[in-house]
Amino acid sequence: MRTFLRTFLRFVLLALVVYPVLVIGTSMAYKHDGFGNVHYVLGYHGHLWSRVRDTSVTAPVDVLVVGSSLAYRGYDPRLFAEQDLAMFNLGSSAQTAAQGEVLLRHHLHRFRPGTVVMVVSPDMFEGPGIESALDVMVNDRVDLFTARMALLTMNVKAWNTLLYAWFRQMLDLDGHFDEAYLAYNGDRYIPGGYVERPVCHHRPSPPRVFGPLAQHQVEAFRRSVAFVKASGARLLLVHPPVTDCCRPSSASPEVLREWTDAGTYLDMSGLFGSAADSTFFCDGRHLSRAGVARSNAALIRALKQE
């Protein structure tokens, strides 16, 4: 029995050394893109690399927006500035509650906002959030909050990418990288965190069927709410305008309860009423420039009233 335990311990220790070397070495050989179980892509279609390094808006800001692409494609700091409100948009692609928590932990103190607008949708509680986890760990920074987020995905690709991202960030191997502001099918990064789609052609989206809540996502959401409130910022949860395919009424009662229990919840999903979807939407959930202008005006009025 002792021989077996000694052999097993040697194997574990060897694996702890050899496995990271294999992951890092193979990923270095493949020049950033890694192999099948590593996804290390600097920059991304959500421009998170540029966003977390953006110094165009100085603290304290009036409004900090967090959320998925519904946030960074939906709320334009230029429109807020026209109403004398300093706003920064801290959205990220496919952001779930777990990635929202990491970004708030990393950047809330930097902006010292008076109000945090959390852009919510039912899918923020669904699944492991692997796509957004990869985006955050590669394009922001790796620390204990990032590591916890990655481990909770229960996904080997996320774990390997975490290891490789940590290695590259420790040695500052990407300090030379500069993400083009105009990229990814004509989308343009606007200083302040917004991503502008100059032209869009409406494509209807099929009805969404929202799955069950992932418990670790719910817990991350609750920690984020507590963290924002402890900072002294006011918290406003906003469901943005969407078409009939994606209304929050199709979510489970548990989702709605989480939002209403967290603080002030503003449901703007039906803001445009029966107006033609092609006027205000690029698809079932993402707004056209006309939709962004109208929804931002409505949110600004609500913020000023409160």
N, C-alpha and C positions, 0 to 999 in steps of 0.2 A: 504493500500500500504506500509506504514511504517513497519507494522508487517511482511509482506512478505519479505521486504528487510532485516529486522533484522534476520529473520529466515534463509534466504538465506545466509547471511554473516556468521552466526554461522555454517551453514553446510560447507561452503567453508573453514573456519578456521579449523574446525574439520577434514575435508578431508586432508588438508595440513599436519596435524599432524599424523592422523591415517594411511594414505596410505603409507608414508615412513616407518613407524614402521612395517606394514604388509609385505612390500617388503623385508626389511632388515631381519626381524625376520624369515620369511619363508625361505629366502635364507640361513641364518645361520643354520637353522634346517636341510637343505638338503646338507650341507657340500660342499660348493663351486659350485656345478653344478646348484644350484637354481631350480626353478620350471619352468613351461612352458614359462613364460614371463621374465625369467632372464637367461642369458647365461654367466656364469662366469667361464672360464676355463683358469687356469694359464698355461703358455706354450702353444704351438700350433704347428701345423705342419710346420709353417714358422719360428719358433724359435725367435720370436720377443722379448720375455722376455730376452733371452741371448744377443740379438743384442744391445738393448738399454742400457745394462749394461756392454758391452764389452769395456775393457780398453786396449786391445792389440795394438791398433793403436793410437798414440799420435798426437795431433795437433801441427802445421797445417798439413793437408793432401793435397796431390796434387789433388786428385779426390775424390769427394763424389758422390756415385750413389744412386738415389732414384727411386722407382717404385714398381711394383707388383712382383709376383713370377718370371716374366721375368727378373727382376733385380737380385733378390737374388739367383736365380738358374742359372743365365746367366753370372755373372761377378765375377771372382775369384781374390781376393786381392793378392794371391800368384803369379799369372801370372803378375800382375802389378809390384809387388816387384822385380821380375826378370829383369824388365826393369827400375829399380830405380825410380818407382813411388809408393808413399804411397797412398793407396786407402782404403776407407771404404764403405761398402755396407749397405744402410739404407732402403732396400726393406721391404715390408710386404705383406702378402697373400691377393690377390684380391684387392690390393690397388687402389683406385680411386683418383682423384685429391684432394678430401676433406681430405682423410687421409694423402696424401703426404704433404699437407699444414701443418697439425698438426705436423708431424714428423720433417719437416724443422723448424718450429717455436720452437720446443723443442730442437733440436740438432745441427742446423747449426752453432751456436756460439761455440759449443763445439769442432767442427772439424776445423773451419776456413779454408775451402777448397779454393784452387786456382781455381778449376773448379767443377761445379756441372753438372753431367750427369743425365738428367732426361729421364728415359726409358719410352717411351710412346707407347700406343696402343689405338685404338678407344674406347675400353670399359672403359677407365679411365673416360670418360664423361657420362657413362650410369648409370641410376638408382641411388638409395640412397647409395649404397656401404655398406650394413648392415654387411656383413660378416667381412669386413676389419675394419669397425667401432668398432665392438665388440672386435676384436683382439687388436686394438690400445688402447681402453679405459681400458681394463683389464691388458694388459702386458706393457704398457708404463705408463703415469701418467695422472691424471685428473686435468685439469685446465679450464680456460675460453675458450681456443681454442678447447679443447676436447668437452666441453659442447656444443658449437655452432655446431660442427660437428655432435654430437649425435642428437641434436634437429632438425637439418635439414633433418635427415633421415625420419622424420615423422613416426617413428616406435616405438610401445610401448615397445617391447623387448629391443631396444637400450636405451630408456629412463630409464627403470627399471635397466638395467645393469649399466648405468652411475651412478645412485644413489647408487647402491650396491658397485660398484668399488670405488666411492668417500669415502664411509663409511670405507671400509677395508683399503684404503690407508691412510686415516686420522689417523687410529689407528695402522697402520703398522702391520696388521695381517698376512702379507705374507712375512715378512722379512726373514723367515727361508727357503723359497722355493728355490730349486736349480734344474734347468732344465737339464736333461741329454742331453749331446751333441749328443750322438748317440741314435736316437729314430725315431719313425714314419716311419716304413717300411724300415729301414736301412739307411735313410737319415742321413747325418752327418753334424753338424754345424762346420764350419771352422772359427776360430777367424778372425775377420775382416768383418763378416757379410754374408759370402757365405754359401749356403747349397748345399752340394755335394750329388749327387745320384750315388753311386759307379757303379751300374749296371742298365741299363734300356733296355727294349725291346720295339721297336717302335710300337706305336699304332696310325694309321692314325686318324685324326680328321675330322669331317664333316665340310663343309663350314660354316663360321660364317656369320650371318646376324646381323649387328650392328644396334641398335635401335637409336632413336632420342637423342639429347643431353639434359641432365638435366642442367637447367640454373645455379643451385647452384654449380654444378661441374665445369662449365665453369668459374664462378666467383672465385671459390677456386683456379683453375689453374692460372688465371690471377694474383691473389694476391701472389701466390707462385713465379711466374716469377718476379714480382716487388720486392718481398722480397729478392730473391737471388741476383738480380742486385744491390739492395741497399746495400747489404753486401760487394760489391766489387768483388764477385766471377764471373767468366765467366760461362755462361750457354750454355750447349750443349744438345739439344734434340735429342734422338736417338731412332729410331724404330729398334728393334733387328731383326735378321734373323728369318723368319717364313716360313712355307710351303705354298703352294698355297691356303690352306683353309682360311688363315688369313691375307692376304696382305692388307696394308693400302689403296690400290686403291679401296677396297670395302667399305671404309668409306665415309661419306658424305663430300662434299666440305668444309662445315663449320669446320669439324675436322681438315682437312689439313690446312685450313687458320689459325686456332688457333695456330698450331705448327709453321708455317712459320713466322707468325707475331711476335711470342714470341722471336725469336732469331735464332741462327744457328741450322738448322734442318738437321740431317743426316739420310737418309733412307737406312738402311742396310738390309731391309727385304728380298731382293733377293741376298744376299751375296754369297750363295752357288750355285746359278744358277740352272742347271739341275742335280746337284749331287743327288745321291740316298738319299731320306729322312731318311732311316733307318741308314745311316752312321752318320748323324749329329743331329738327333732329336729323343727324346723319345716319343713325340706326335706332334701335329701340330704346337706347339709354343715353347715347352721347349726343350732345347738343351741337347744332350748327352755330355759326357766329350770331345769327339773329336770336337763337335760343339762349345763348350765353348772355347776350346783352339784356334780354328781358328778365331772365332768372336772377342775374346779378343785381339788377335794379330792385327786384322784389326782396332779395336777401338784405341788401343795404338798408332798405326802408325798415325791415323788421329789426335789424341791429340798432338803428337809430331810435326806434320807438322804445326799445327795451333799455 
